[in-house]
Amino acid sequence: MTLRARIAAVAGLAVVLAVLGAAVTVYVVVRADLRGQVDGYLRQRAQIFTGVGALPPASVFARGGLPRGPKLPAGFPRAVKPPRFGAASGYVQFVSKRGQIFVPGGQGSSPRIPSSARDRAIAAHGSGRALSDRTVKGTHLRVITVGAGSLGAVVIALPLTQVDHELNEILILLALVGLAGIAIAAVLGALVARTALVPIARFTRRAEVLSDTLDLSQRLDVTGHDEIARLAASFNRTLDVLERSVQAQRHLVADASHELRTPIATLRGNIQILREADRLPAEDQASIQDDIVEELDELTSLVSDVVELARETQTEPANDAVHLDQIVEYAVQRTQRRGEAQLQVSLEPTVLRGEADRINRAVSNLLDNARKWSPANGTIEISLRQGVLSVRDRGPGFQESDLPFVFDRFYRADRARKLPGSGLGLAIVRQAAEAHGGYVKAENAPGGGARLTVSFGAPVTQNGRPHPPSTSTA
């Protein structure tokens, strides 16, 4: 079933239920009102005959006429006359305490109403009242039985023929109204579905065009503030993210292919030269082999960096507890073993939520960058405060024109072009920081040198204090 059919069905069903509910309510209210009028008249009529031990008023007697059935005992009227102007008086009969039925005169040839167990019980007690529906000789009656004290009980009945006829006519009318309501509901349901789905159809057509053309620069039109507008805005934001991701991947592939040309060309040339190694002196052969190994190391590092940057399209990083101070301490120990620089380290215990491998790679790249630019026996200052890692070298620092591009992929300053590296180390640092909800910053430190600052997100705290570090050594 299509969405339009479902909406039409739901809207039509809602109208049908409303019409049927209104029809049922009208019928129940009218029926209750008509029958309530009958019951009210029966109660009023019964009050005339409920005087215990006393005769009813003379106005209810008919002069002349003999009662049908057994002889009426004292206290019961011999005949009953109808109210003035021929109003409906109801059929009256009496039930003695022993259960005998007595019919007063003046009521024509109406058949007597058989006594029920409830009638006999009320007559035996001489008190109580009961209303019931009965059918006598094909006539639908509304019957009231009222205790008459020591005399027994009075049974008064009114035919419901007219009431039933009115209810039947109302029922037919309401059925016709219901059928008309169902037809109107079908039309309104289709109209509502068509009107409601106009923006959805427009949204769908536009989305199909975008998917067919694969043009990520196009966007959906957002009008209004309803749910469709919110959906279109959300879809546009998704397209924004997708466009940025695709562009970033294209740039990465283009830059990587450009950077790979140099080591691959160098390897190709050296290998071609080695094909005629018998003509070269041993020293030249060894030099070429060293160049090949060096180019292979650079190529391996470049491929590893490209793979690391390609992780940008992956899901959120892991949510493991990471001791950043221990990771920095381990990276410092690796740098110290090389003996190429003096390190001043100040670390405070810091625990983060994230992926330890990515953070470790970023920290290593920061220290490698500082080591590369530090002069011989220079000092590298490393500090970790409130989850922010700062690394300062004593090198030449950054050119002002280079500062906005320090963390870009494959960006290399003029002074760095002769140094080893691919220009991806600091880009990996920024990607790892942003993946953990942090940031990076590059600046020239007062007194000379460069300072790189990185945050890998807010540290995990407990009672306002950082978690204590692990006692194990990374």
Buried (B, 14 or more C-beta within 10 A) or exposed (E): EEEBEEBBBEBBEBBBEEBBEBBEEBBEEBBEEBBEEBBEBBBEBBEBBBBEEEBBEEEBBBEEBEBBEEEBEEBBBBBBBBEEEEEEBBBBBBBBBEBBBBBBBBBEEBEBBEBBEBBBBBBBEBBBBBBEEBEBEEBEBBBBBBBBBEBBBBBBBBBBEEBEEBBEEBBEEBEEBBEEBBEBBBEBBBEBBEEBBEBBEBBEEBBEEBEEEEEBEEBBEBEEEEEBBEBBBEBBEEBEEEBEEEEBBEEBEEBBEEBBEBBEEBBEBBEEBBEEEEEBEEEEBEEBEEBBEEBEEBBEBBBBBBEBBBBBEEEEBEEEEBBBBBBBBBBBEEBEEEEBBEBEBEBBBBBBBBBBBBBBBBBBBBBBBBBBBBEEEBBBBBBBEEBBBBBBBBBBBBEEEBBEBBBBBBBBBEEBEEEEBBBBBBBBBBBBBBBBBBBBBBBBBEEEBBBBBBBBBEBBEEEEEBBEBEEEEB
